[in-house]
Amino acid sequence: MRAIVVGGGVIGVTGAYALARDGWQVSVLDEACEPAMGASWGNGRQLSYSYTDALAQPGLLASLPRLALGLDDAFRMSMPLSVSAIGWLARFLRNCTSQRARRNTLDCLALALQSREELHALLARHDIDFAHKVAGKMVLYRDGLAFAKAQHSMAMKVAHGAELQVLAAEEIAHFEPALRGQQDLVGAIYAHGDETGDCSSFTRQLMAIATAEHGARFVGNTSVAAISRHGTGAVVQCTDGEELPADLVVVSAGFRSSALLRPLGHSLPIQPMKGYSFIAPAGPLAPEKSVTDAGRRIVFTNLGDEVLVAGLADLGNGSHQCDTGRMAQLLSAAQASLPDAALYEQAHSQWCGHRPVTPNSLPYTQMLKPWLAVNSGQGMLGWTLAMGSAARLAEAVRQASGAASTASGMAPGTCPQQRLAG
């Protein structure tokens, strides 16, 4: 049985690997020449299993006018006036209640913890060198009200499996000496078990494993124009005119997934969240642990001799051009946050890219038709949620395949099902 995965980022490749292990003949299509050339390349490299708070929160409602007017350097809303954008915003506002924010946060936490288990199981099977380490993650707060809200969220997540602790301002330097000079901190939330790793390196090596051990293949420089049904399967139509048949198509194309699925009758609300990053040589006070400045929405990841800085969030901005003004703001904000963490004047590898965001901060990982599935919308936690999402995708496909076999008069486990399961 042939499966085509549209999208060669970490979400697409982990999903392809899971299907290939189940016996599918998988092809991964991507516009780039190699896997992980988009958001999987320029992300913050943090596996933030404990920081799954939904974007939609009751407290965000009062800030919407400032965000829409671009008055917040860290987070901006620049959504176009379109039916899909208005629909997304309406759903987002419905999720800005305490009850829904709690549910969405905990649902995302469950997926993140599953993802950690799946990644560790994968690494027990395969030796993948992607600078993986348990660095620990510290989120810094400079505002007392924000810190109080973070502690409330922390208690809720700890009760459901997260490993977090509160640090008073005077305790922070004990856990991270590089922060000793920070005078305006009111406290921090610390996750000692959170991890870091090079997402792009991981993705490419996993694609190579899927190819060598399970016959999967990566097809680069291939842009998908449309997907259509053909018999009991589907046809993927490429922009160069080529048509590729498949028994199953999985759409993992980031925020572009919506446009591909809409003609098939599925209007999934996914908007782009544009972010920025750069790398600079490590400074005299480069933190060893991953550090997030909550107020400025900036993350610092230690790469050894260098520091990766990622941040800013431009919701609805699908432009591929890197805004030099926004990059300058990221540099300035990083210097203001941790002035000695990096040699900012030597910054390089400047990048911008898009994360696919849903109104409730939860991805769509499900079967849409017997021949069509989606795995997209992981937002700013794509690297964190990838392996768990892949496991859920594979399970959804197995269940759909079993149901199809039963409906056709064959019990699961007879020849067609055995072919699916390898």
Buried (B, 14 or more C-beta within 10 A) or exposed (E): BBBBBBBBBBBBBBBBBBBBBBBBBBBBBBBBEBBBBBBBBBBBBBBBBBBBBBBBBBEBEEBBEEBBEEEBBBBBBBBEEEEBBEEBBEBBBEBBBEEBBBBBBBBBBBBBBBBBEBBEEBBEEEEBEBEBEEBBBBBBBBBEEBBEBBBEBBEBBBEEEBBBEBBEBEEBBEBBEBBEEBEEBBBBBBBBBBBBBBBBBBBBBBBBBBBEEBEBBBBBEBEBEBBEBEEEBBBBBBEEEEEBEBBBBBBBBBBBBBEBBEEBEBEBBBBBBBBBBBBBBBBEBBBEBBBBBBBBBBBBBBBEEBBBBBBBBBBBBBEEEBBEEBBEBBBEBBBEBBEBBBBBEEBEEBBBBBBBBBBBBBBBBBBBBBBBBBBBBBBBBBBBBBBBBBBBBBEBBBEBBBEBBEEEEBEBEEEBBEEBBE
